[in-house]
């Protein structure tokens, strides 16, 4: 079944977005431009412009259509000739915006309607905003200034936030929101401790959370689910996974004990840990069943920080690279112990627990394929 024929102009330019714009940015651009060019606002002469905005949204909001359009756009920009179907279209009236069988686009749905608001706007028609004097933003900036070293290290391991998304929608924010956003970013830079400023990940995670506080009303008004929920999660996850958290999560005290023991490992002990970690499959970056490091940033950061510090402790003790890796594996399991559960955590950590039990207690764990 044929799909709709490819538009020949630049759909990204129609929506005033970069080619790598996130789906949420496409949604925002579509809604904002449709408000501006809606016939009820701009007059009947804007109907064609509104239809073209809808067509751009139809193509770029559908992953399959967007991929198809992007391939064609890249070919055209590289000077390649159009495909046979596109060449056939040259002999008739432009039909790039006419859907194929089985597909209806917003250009053919009849009158163009403005998308509904997700949240009720204020009296002036704008969604509620927080300015830099709002209690929640003042409290946030005070908390930024009070970040402790453990929180800063956790922020440094945060997943990169969607700063490019915010940059791509700035032109749709209006002067008041842009001023608030700029003010927020400047105040974060002023309040951020020097140690955090030196970590790009920490700076970006804090900035992203502040941006969300400023833009929450705007995003809630312009984005429907799951767009809003996804943007909120991506913009706030780094801050929420770090601030108010202990360095290695619930097992911080145990991980600190492990680090102290790692600093005095003997070569023989290191060799036994290398063998045990390999037999248990820990060197394959074992992760608790039913959890996903991409979805649980709190656990991921706890485990990553424990492994990093364990590597440094073993290195300082003169351990070999293989021993450093094994120690890091046990530290990671220890930080993840609540997710593994008591029995599985005890099994995986037994070789480490047996270090101080003497050679008679040291037992070779069974390999994964022996169980």
Secondary structure by P-SEA (a helix, b strand, c coil): ccccccccccccccccccccccaaaaaaaaaaaaaaaccccccccaaaaaaaaaaaaaaaacaaaaaaaaaaaaaaaacccccaaaaaacccccccccccccccccccccccccccccccccccccccccccccaaaaaaaaaaaaccaaaaaaaaaccccaaaaaaaacccccaaaaaaaaaaaaaaaaaccccccccaaaaaaaaaaaaaaaaaaaaaacccaaaaaaaaaaacccccccccccccccaaaaaaaaaaaaacccaaaaaaaaaaaaaaccccccccccccccccaaaaaaaaaaaaaaaaaaaaacccaaaaaaaaaaaaaaaacccccaaaaaaaacccccccccccccccccccccc
